[in-house]
Amino acid sequence: MMYLIIKEIKLSNTSIFTVASFTNDFDKANDMLQGHNLIESSDSVVYSIVKYEQPQIQKEVAWKI
Protein backbone atom coordinates (compact mmCIF):
# COMPACT_ATOMS: atom_id res chain seq x y z
CA MET A 1 0.00 0.00 0.00
CA MET A 2 1.24 3.46 -0.86
CA TYR A 3 0.17 6.92 0.25
CA LEU A 4 0.31 9.70 -2.34
CA ILE A 5 0.45 13.40 -1.51
CA ILE A 6 -1.60 15.04 -4.26
CA LYS A 7 -1.14 18.71 -5.13
CA GLU A 8 -4.23 20.38 -6.59
CA ILE A 9 -3.86 23.75 -8.29
CA LYS A 10 -7.29 25.35 -8.63
CA LEU A 11 -7.75 27.44 -11.75
CA SER A 12 -10.80 29.41 -12.88
CA ASN A 13 -12.44 26.59 -14.90
CA THR A 14 -10.48 23.50 -13.92
CA SER A 15 -7.90 22.01 -11.60
CA ILE A 16 -4.47 20.50 -12.20
CA PHE A 17 -3.45 17.48 -10.11
CA THR A 18 0.12 16.25 -9.60
CA VAL A 19 1.80 13.80 -7.23
CA ALA A 20 3.92 15.93 -4.92
CA SER A 21 5.40 13.01 -2.94
CA PHE A 22 4.73 9.46 -1.78
CA THR A 23 5.56 6.96 0.96
CA ASN A 24 4.52 3.57 2.31
CA ASP A 25 4.25 4.87 5.90
CA PHE A 26 0.95 6.54 6.90
CA ASP A 27 2.52 8.57 9.74
CA LYS A 28 5.23 9.86 7.42
CA ALA A 29 2.56 10.75 4.83
CA ASN A 30 0.75 12.84 7.46
CA ASP A 31 4.00 14.60 8.35
CA MET A 32 4.70 15.27 4.67
CA LEU A 33 1.18 16.65 4.19
CA GLN A 34 1.59 19.01 7.14
CA GLY A 35 4.95 20.16 5.75
CA HIS A 36 3.51 20.88 2.31
CA ASN A 37 0.60 22.80 3.88
CA LEU A 38 2.97 24.88 6.06
CA ILE A 39 5.20 25.81 3.12
CA GLU A 40 2.41 26.59 0.63
CA SER A 41 1.15 30.17 0.85
CA SER A 42 -1.23 30.25 -2.12
CA ASP A 43 -4.96 29.79 -1.46
CA SER A 44 -5.38 28.18 -4.90
CA VAL A 45 -3.14 25.20 -4.00
CA VAL A 46 -4.46 22.32 -1.87
CA TYR A 47 -2.65 19.16 -0.74
CA SER A 48 -4.33 15.88 0.18
CA ILE A 49 -3.48 12.24 0.92
CA VAL A 50 -4.70 9.40 -1.28
CA LYS A 51 -4.26 5.73 -0.32
CA TYR A 52 -3.19 3.76 -3.39
CA GLU A 53 -3.33 -0.01 -3.58
CA GLN A 54 -1.96 -1.79 -6.60
CA PRO A 55 -4.73 -3.62 -8.46
CA GLN A 56 -4.71 -7.38 -8.17
CA ILE A 57 -4.37 -9.18 -11.49
CA GLN A 58 -6.40 -12.31 -11.97
CA LYS A 59 -4.22 -14.81 -13.82
CA GLU A 60 -6.75 -17.60 -14.38
CA VAL A 61 -10.37 -17.44 -15.32
CA ALA A 62 -12.73 -20.28 -14.47
CA TRP A 63 -15.07 -20.97 -17.37
CA LYS A 64 -18.40 -22.67 -16.88
CA ILE A 65 -20.20 -24.04 -19.89
C-alpha positions as CSV (number, residue, x, y, z in Angstrom):
1,M,0.0,0.0,0.0
2,M,1.2,3.5,-0.9
3,Y,0.2,6.9,0.2
4,L,0.3,9.7,-2.3
5,I,0.5,13.4,-1.5
6,I,-1.6,15.0,-4.3
7,K,-1.1,18.7,-5.1
8,E,-4.2,20.4,-6.6
9,I,-3.9,23.7,-8.3
10,K,-7.3,25.3,-8.6
11,L,-7.8,27.4,-11.7
12,S,-10.8,29.4,-12.9
13,N,-12.4,26.6,-14.9
14,T,-10.5,23.5,-13.9
15,S,-7.9,22.0,-11.6
16,I,-4.5,20.5,-12.2
17,F,-3.4,17.5,-10.1
18,T,0.1,16.2,-9.6
19,V,1.8,13.8,-7.2
20,A,3.9,15.9,-4.9
21,S,5.4,13.0,-2.9
22,F,4.7,9.5,-1.8
23,T,5.6,7.0,1.0
24,N,4.5,3.6,2.3
25,D,4.3,4.9,5.9
26,F,1.0,6.5,6.9
27,D,2.5,8.6,9.7
28,K,5.2,9.9,7.4
29,A,2.6,10.7,4.8
30,N,0.7,12.8,7.5
31,D,4.0,14.6,8.4
32,M,4.7,15.3,4.7
33,L,1.2,16.6,4.2
34,Q,1.6,19.0,7.1
35,G,4.9,20.2,5.8
36,H,3.5,20.9,2.3
37,N,0.6,22.8,3.9
38,L,3.0,24.9,6.1
39,I,5.2,25.8,3.1
40,E,2.4,26.6,0.6
41,S,1.1,30.2,0.9
42,S,-1.2,30.2,-2.1
43,D,-5.0,29.8,-1.5
44,S,-5.4,28.2,-4.9
45,V,-3.1,25.2,-4.0
46,V,-4.5,22.3,-1.9
47,Y,-2.6,19.2,-0.7
48,S,-4.3,15.9,0.2
49,I,-3.5,12.2,0.9
50,V,-4.7,9.4,-1.3
51,K,-4.3,5.7,-0.3
52,Y,-3.2,3.8,-3.4
53,E,-3.3,0.0,-3.6
54,Q,-2.0,-1.8,-6.6
55,P,-4.7,-3.6,-8.5
56,Q,-4.7,-7.4,-8.2
57,I,-4.4,-9.2,-11.5
58,Q,-6.4,-12.3,-12.0
59,K,-4.2,-14.8,-13.8
60,E,-6.7,-17.6,-14.4
61,V,-10.4,-17.4,-15.3
62,A,-12.7,-20.3,-14.5
63,W,-15.1,-21.0,-17.4
64,K,-18.4,-22.7,-16.9
65,I,-20.2,-24.0,-19.9
